[in-house]
Amino acid sequence: MAEGVWLETLTWVEAKAWFDGGAPVLVPIGAISKEHGHHLPLNTDWLVARALTNRVLADLPIVAAPVVDFGFYPAFVRYPGSQHLQSATFEAVLRDILAKFVADGVRNLAILNTGVSTEPVVQLAARNLLNENGTRVHVADIRNLGHGERAILDQKLGGHGDESETSMIMAIDRDVVRFEKAVPDYGNMLDQPGTVFRAPSTFDGDPNSGVDYSITGVRGDPTLATVEKGERILSAMAADLIDGLRAIFPDALGS
C-alpha cells in the first residue's frame, strides 16, 4: 500500500510531482504552546496532530503540510506559556497557507483541526477560500472523531488535559507525561446546567474570577488515563480520518 509524505521532507521538485499527480494535501492544526495542566506538555495538541497525521500517512498516499502550530486559543491566555493569535490573524494565516497550495495546483485540500476554539475560524477560512476561488476545503474537527471509543472513558466530564487527552499522549510518548502531577479538576463545570446552549470559555485559576475556573488548567480527570485507552482513541480517530479522506477524494485515493 502506498504511503504518504510530510511536505517538509521533500524537495520542491518532489513536492511538484506529488501535486501534479493529484495527491490530496492534509493541513494539520495543533498548538505547540498551550497549557494542558501540570502533567502534560504545552505541545500536547501538536503531538496529537502529528501522531494522527502519521497514522494517516501510513495508510494513504497524501501529502501532509507542516503542522500549523499557532492559532486562536483565547481560553488559556491566563496561563504562562500559552500562545494565542487573534482570530483575524489566525484566519489570515490559514487563508495564505491554503491559497498557496491552490496556486501550486493542489485541488484536493483537507484540514485536521485538533482545537475547539479554532473551529469557527477554520470554517471561516475555508468558506472565504471557496467564495474567492471556488476551492472547497474539507475540515475534520477532533471533537467529531473517534466517537465509537467514548464509552471507555470513566470521568464525569472532560474537555481539556483530561482522561482522553492524557491517554492519547501516554500512547504517543509516555515519557513526556508527568503522571504523578495529574489530579482531577472539574472546576465549576459539575455545577453547570446541561442545555443545548454553548458559550465561550475562559479558564482561570481563581474561583472568584467570574469565569470558568480551573486551578490546574484541566477540565476532567487525567488520573484515569491509560496507554491502552489512548491507543484505542487514536486508532478510532485515525480510522475516521482515513475513511473520510477516501470518501471525499475517491479519484485520488479510491473509495
N, C-alpha and C positions, 0 to 999 in steps of 0.2 A: 504494500500500500504506500502511495506517495506521501511524503511528509511535507510540512510547510516550513517556512523560514522566518526568522526575525529580520526585518529590513536592515537593521543596523549592522548585521553581519555580512551584508552584500556589498559589492562594488556597484557603482551607478550603472554600469553596463549590465550586470546581472539583474539589478532591480528593473531595468527597462525590459529585459527579456521576460521576467515574471509578469510585468504589467501588460506588455504586448500580447502575452499568452492568455490574458483574460483572468488571471488569478484574483480572487476576492482579496480585499485588504481589510483586516480587522484592526481597529484602533482601540486599545485598552485604556481605560482611565482608572488610576488608582493613586491615592495620596501617598506621597513618600514622607510626609512630615505632618502627622495628625495624631493627637493624643488618643490612646486606647487603654487608659487606666495605668495602674502601677506595674502591671505584669506583662504587657505587650509593647513591642517597639513602635515608634512613631511611623515606621514604614509598613505597618500591617496591611493596609489596603493595597500598597504596591506589591507586596509579597503575594497576596491573593490574586491580583490581576496577572502577575507573571505566571503563577502556578496554573491558573485556569487556562491561560493562553498557551502555555507549553503543552497542556493536555490536548488542546485543540490541534496544535501544530503536529502532534504525534499521529494524528488521525486524518488530517485534511491538508491538501496541497494549497495552502493560502499563505499570504504574506501578513505578518504581524508588525504593525507600526510600533515604534518605541512607546512605552507607557507614558501617557500624559499624566505627569506626577504632581502637578499643582492645579488647584481648582477652587470651586466655590464651596467653602466649608465654614459658614458663619457660626454654627452652633458651638464650636470648640475654641474660639479665639481667646477665651479667658484662661486657657491652659498653656503654660510656656512651651514653646516649640511647635505649636500648631500653626501651620502656614495657611494662608487664605487669600484668594483673589476675589475681587469684586465680581458680581455676576456679569457685568458688561465686559470686563477684561477677560474672564474665562470664556465667555461666548465668542469673543473676537479671536482668541487663541484657537478654539476649536474650528471656527469657520476658516481661518487661514490654513490650518492643517488639512482640513477636508478639501478646500478649494485647490490646494497644491496637488493633491492626489488626482483630482479631476483634471487639472492641467497636464498631469503626467499621463493621462489616458486611462486612468482607473475608472471603471463604471460600476463595479460591484463593491460597495462600501458598507461596512458594519461597525458598530461601536459596542464594546463591552464596558458597561459603567458599573463600577463597584461602590459608588457613593449613593446617598439618598438625597441630600440637599442639592446634588448636582443634577438630579433628574429633570427638572423643568428647564434648566439652562441648556442641557444637552438636547432636549426636544426642540428648543428654540433654534439652536444652531442647525439642527437637521431640517427644520421647517424652512429657515431662511435660505439654506442651500438649495432646497427643492424649488422655492419660489424664484431664485435668482438664475439657476441654470438647468433646472429640470432633473437634477441628480437626486435620487432617493437614497437616503441613508437609513439603514435598519439599526435599531437600538435595542440591546438586551440589558435590562437593569437587574442587578444582582438580587433584588427583592423578589423577582419573578422566577428565579432559578432554583432548582432542587427542592421543590415543594414536596415531592414524594418522600423526602427524608426528614421532614419537620417533626414527625411523630417520635423520633428518637430523642428529642430534647426534653429535659426534665425541669428546666427553670420555669418560674411562674410567668415571666415575660422577659423579653430581650430587646436588643436593638443596637447595642454598641459595646465592644470589648467583652461580649457575653459568652455564654456556653458555646454558641455556634462559632463565632469568630475565633475564640481561643482554641477550640477543637481543630479548626482549619489550620491555624498557624502551628499547632503542635504536630499536625500531619505533614506540614511543609518543612518545618525546621524546629524540632523540639528544643534545640539549644538556645534559641532566642527568647523563649518564654520563661519569665521569672515566676514560675507557678507558685512558689512559696509566698508571693506577694498578692496573689489573686484572692479577692474577697467578694461575697455577694454585695451588690449595691443596686437597689431598685430606686433610690432617691425617693421622690414623691409620687412615682408613677402608679404604685399599687393603690393609691387613694383616688386616682383619677377615674371618672366615669367612662365606661366603654360606649362610644357612639359611632355614628357613620362619619363624623366630622374629624378633620385633621387640622392641626395648627402648627406653625413653625416652632421649633425648639431652640432654646439657647441654654446650654449646660452651664452650671455654675456650682462651685464648691460650697457656697453659702446657702443654707436652707432658708434664710430670711431675705434672699435676694429678689424674690418675687418672680423668678423664672424657674425652669426645670432644673433642680439641683441634683448634683451627683458628687459626693465627696471625693470619690476616686476617679471620676470621669467615665465610669462604666454604667451601663444600664442592663442588668441581668445578673446571672450567677456563673462566673467563669470557673468556679471551683468544681463544677460538674463536667467540665470538658475532658475528653479523652482523645487519644490519637485515632482510635477506631471510629468514633463519631465524625471526626474531621475528614477521614478518608472517605467515608460514605457520603458526606455532604459534598465534598469536592468532586467525587465521581459522578454524583447525580447532576450537579451544576454543569460539569463539562459535557455530560451526555446531552443535556438540554441544549447547550450551545452548538454542539456538533449536529444534532438533529435539525436545529433551527437553520443553521447555515446551509445544510444540504437542501432544505426545503425552499429557502429564498433564492438560492443560486444553483438551481438544478443543472443548468447548461454547463457550469464551470465545475461542479462537484458531483453531479449525479444525485438522484433522489434516494 
